[in-house]
């Protein structure tokens, strides 16, 4: 949408802040007429005498502050003027007060250019809509309420990762007014088609809130980083209600699973007192429990299986470690991967007594296996050592269960022995696989189909494929198909529906969706933009 010439007023008693923001607006919108005022009283005079459509105002100012200015502006009948508060976290309570007087949005200092342009574009859109439809009047309350949930989720995400500052904790407590007992729920999901998770994200969040509503207030949000699971912060109305609510949640989530092709698992942290805001400790407990799914991948409620805290890894004596390393070296040197895997499985069994943290288990395995490689003294180049070290790190760290871990190590050991044999059997297979995929891209290919084509077990072939290409089979096929689609869009006149079929998508709408997600443009937009360059 093309911008429209508007009158903008910047209000701040700090000269550098005021002039800096005014300069940013002039750079972004040269067609705007920009006024400046150093306090609310001067701003009110300008607002009532000049054609001002948008106001960016500080809150704390002498003579007349931003809240008083906003109140008098609305009292005078200037309801169409868009007012954006330029505030800091400490002034969150003022921002809440400003909602009642018709503030449209807020920016947090220091204002970034990207944030500013997004707000300007949004205000322009609203003004155009209001000018085109007099009956449509978006109130200031709705505008700022729309931005509040994202801000609150941001604060909660910082809270559960123990990054929240004391003043931010006060903001959360005052905003929600929660008291008494709280608890954190970690909620994980998976689907046969990864894109289904995105479609069900908001529905699942709403379902959790509704199920818990009779017993508690709750807020559901994804962690900003990492995004491995969703977090539910719960405020129980009565301590005794927790058991009944948890049973209801378990039954409700089971129904959601039955209705849709998704899997859900979860774990509760320990209760905490909202006066102390010990949310991060409860979240840490829930995360430790949910990580135990590594040992029980088909379990939904981890608290029912893992009742005690996890134990540390069972350490071997120095003598045992030396014997273990020698057995690994002997099995590798004698080209006996099954014997080697059996020895590794025995050692894993020793280490996993008491459910140690999966990450600690993986780190220990990587260390012991990598220590063995240089001891073989087989004259490998640094490049080969590095390649196999990276493959092992990736294979072990990405393991999702104990069985998956053993399968990945088995695949890595077989590749290692192929390399030692000097037969290079692995590389030609992957080269032939790549050639096959390139020439059969238009067909409906699955991991199982391609694995059978090259006489491999699907599970083993999946790991072998990931080790060589650095991507899962599904990820690689999407990447390959998108590359081919972009080539066809640029170098042929074929219609999008035909290109969709040529790259293996019979459903053109689904092709549109995948293309837009990966290329950030629709096929037509990509073709048009490429030719207009």
ABEGO torsion letter per residue (X at the ends): XBBBBBBBBBBBABAAAAAAAAAAAAAABAABBBBBBABAAAAAAAAAABBBABBBBBABBBGBBAAAAAAAAAAAGBAABBBBBBBBAAAAAAAAAAAAAGBABBBBOBBBAAAAAAAAAAAAAAAAAAAABAABBBBAAAAAAAAAAAAAAAAAAAAAAGABBAAAAAAAAAAAGBBEBBBBBBBBBBBABAAAAAAAAAAAAAAAAAAAAAABBBBBBBBAOBAABBBBBBBBABAAAAAAAAAAAAAAAAAAAAABBBBBBBBBBBBBBAAAGAAAAAAAAAAAAAAAAAABAABABAAAABABBBBBBBBBBAAAAAAAAAAAAAAAAAGBAAAAAAAAAAAAAAAABGGBBAAAAAAAAAAAAAAAAAAAGAGBBAAAAAAAAAAAAAAAAABABAAAAAAAAAAAAAAAAAAAAGAGAAAAAAAAAAAAAAAAAABBBBAAAAAAAAGBBAAAAAAAAAAAAGBBAAAAAAAAAAAAAAAAAAABABBAAAAAAAAGBABAAAAAAAAAAAAGBBAAAAAAAAAAX
